[in-house]
């Protein structure tokens, strides 16, 4: 059991940095997805306001 805690202490910084990296990447990906969704909504509304057909490749 004496060998257990030094191993945990040695791995803790790596695991913590990995978790921080994962949370940051997750936040960036979610923000990008939300931004793209908002941009697509604005584009749909503007195209409808101008009387243009829906853009190609959009699912409605």
Backbone torsions as a table, in degrees:
resi	resn	phi	psi	omega
1	UNK	NA	-19.8	179.5
2	UNK	-68.7	-23.5	179.8
3	UNK	-85.4	-10.4	-175.3
4	UNK	-72.9	-51.4	-174.1
5	UNK	-66.7	-40.3	175.6
6	UNK	-61.0	-33.9	177.4
7	UNK	-67.2	-40.5	178.0
8	UNK	-64.4	-44.9	179.0
9	UNK	-63.4	-33.2	179.9
10	UNK	-72.9	-34.9	-178.1
11	UNK	-87.2	-20.2	-175.4
12	UNK	-56.8	-48.2	-179.8
13	UNK	-60.0	-40.3	179.9
14	UNK	-64.4	-44.0	179.7
15	UNK	-65.5	-42.6	-179.6
16	UNK	-65.7	-42.0	177.2
17	UNK	-64.7	-39.2	176.6
18	UNK	-62.3	-41.5	178.1
19	UNK	-66.2	-41.6	177.5
20	UNK	-62.1	-45.1	178.0
21	UNK	-59.5	-42.9	-179.3
22	UNK	-63.4	-43.7	179.5
23	UNK	-64.7	-39.8	179.4
24	UNK	-66.1	-45.8	179.4
25	UNK	-63.7	-40.4	178.1
26	UNK	-61.0	-43.6	179.5
27	UNK	-65.0	-41.1	179.1
28	UNK	-64.3	-43.6	-179.1
29	UNK	-66.2	-42.0	178.1
30	UNK	-65.6	-39.9	178.4
31	UNK	-63.7	-41.9	178.6
32	UNK	-63.1	-43.0	180.0
33	UNK	-63.2	-42.7	179.7
34	UNK	-65.7	-41.4	179.3
35	UNK	-64.2	-42.6	178.6
36	UNK	-64.4	-39.7	178.7
37	UNK	-63.5	-43.6	179.4
38	UNK	-65.4	-41.4	179.1
39	UNK	-63.7	-41.8	179.3
40	UNK	-64.4	-38.4	179.1
41	UNK	-64.9	-44.0	178.9
42	UNK	-63.0	-42.8	179.3
43	UNK	-63.0	-42.7	176.9
44	UNK	-59.9	-44.5	-178.9
45	UNK	-64.1	-41.5	-179.7
46	UNK	-68.1	-40.0	178.2
47	UNK	-65.0	-39.5	178.2
48	UNK	-66.6	-39.9	-179.5
49	UNK	-64.3	-37.0	-180.0
50	UNK	-85.2	-4.3	179.4
51	UNK	76.6	23.4	179.1
52	UNK	-90.0	154.9	176.7
53	UNK	-70.8	160.4	177.1
54	UNK	-58.6	148.9	-179.1
55	UNK	-66.1	151.3	178.3
56	UNK	-66.7	143.7	176.9
57	UNK	84.3	5.9	178.6
58	UNK	-98.8	141.1	178.7
59	UNK	-97.5	117.4	177.6
60	UNK	-125.2	NA	NA
